Amino acid sequence: MMSFSAHIKKELAGGVSDTCCQIAELSALFKMNGTMSLSSSGPVLSFDTENAAIARRVLTLLKQNFPEIKTSILARKKKNLKKNNTYVVKVISHVIEIAEKLNVMLSETGDFSIFESLFKDECCPRAYLRGAFLASGSINSPETSSYHFELTTADSEHARLLQMILNDFDLNARVLERKKGYICYIKEAEKIGDFLRVVGAMGSVLNFEDMRIIRDMRNSDNRLNNCEIANETKTLTAADAQVVDIEYIYETKGKDFLNEKLSLVAELRLEFPEDNLAELAEISTERGSVISKSGINHRMRSIRKIAAELKEEFGYESN
C-alpha cells in the first residue's frame, strides 16, 4: 500500500516546471540525496532513490537541461528485509560543468554547498523545496495521531537554508538535530497544507484537507462522547448517593418522616435511580406534579441535609 508521502511524491514527480525551476529542483535533489565520487574516467555525480518515478524525473530534468551529457541509470536490489529496489542516476560526463550550473560544488569535507545565486526568480524557491521533498521529505498521513512534515539533510547549514526558505512562505519551520543529520520540520496541520500548495501538489492538498476534516470530525465526536460519558457517570454517582440518603432516612425515621414535597422526589429517585434531574422533573410533570429541574435539585439538597444530620445524630459510619 502506497504511503501518504509516496502519493504526494508521485504527483510532484509527474509535474511540469519552467527551465529555471528545473535547475533549482535539480540542485535540491542532488544536495539532499547526491554524492560525488571518482572513477577511472573522472568524477561522477550520482543520485540515489528508492522511488522509480523520482529517478525518471531526475534523468529527464538532466536530459532537458544538459542534452550533451552522458548519463546512466542502474536499479539494484537492497539486501535489507524490505528488499526495495534502489535506483541510481549517474552523470558521467561534464560533471564539473553541471555542478557549477546547479550551484552544487564539493567542499573540503566532501559535502555540497549551495549559493544564493540559485534563486533567480520567485518560482525557484518553490522548485527547490519541491526537489528537497522529493529527495528526502515525508508527511504523516492526517489519519495518524499527529501532523508532522520533515525534510532530512546531512548538515546544519543546509537545514538552516531549508528553514529560511520555508519560513519565507510563513510555514513556521524548525530545525532539530538527529543522530544521522538534521531535520527541518513543521507540526501545524494548516502549515503542512500550505507547504503542499507552495510546491504545487494541489491534488494532495485536496486529499490532505479532506482527511483532516474527517479526522477533526471524528475527534470532535470522540470528545463529545467522552463528555457525555463523563456527565452520565457524574449523574449516576450523584443518584447513587441520593438513594443511599433516602434509604437511610427511611431506615432510621420511617417513610413518613419526610414532608409531602420531599417524599415526592424521594419516591421518584427510588423508582428511577438512573435518571437525571431533568428526567425526574419531566416524569413528575407527566404524573400531575409540576416540578422544575431546579426544584428537584433543591429538594434533593434538603434530603441530603436531613440525612447528614441524622447520620451525625446516630453516629453513621459509611462502609
Protein Blocks (a to p, Z undefined) as FASTA:
>chain_A
ZZfklmmmmmmmmpccdfklmmmmmmmmmmmmgccdddfkbccdddddfbfklmmmmmmm
mmmmmmmbccdddddddfbfnopacdddddfehklmmmmmnopacdfkopacddfklmmb
fklmmmmmmmmmmmmgccddfkbmbdcdddddfbfklmmmmmmmmmmnonopacdddfkl
ccdddfbfklmmmmmmmnopaklmmmmmmmmmmmmmmmmmmmmmmmmmmmmmmmmmmmmm
mmmmmmmmmmmnojklpcfklmmmmmmmmmmmmbcfklmmmmmmmnopacdfklmmmmmm
mmmmmmmmmmmmnopacZZ
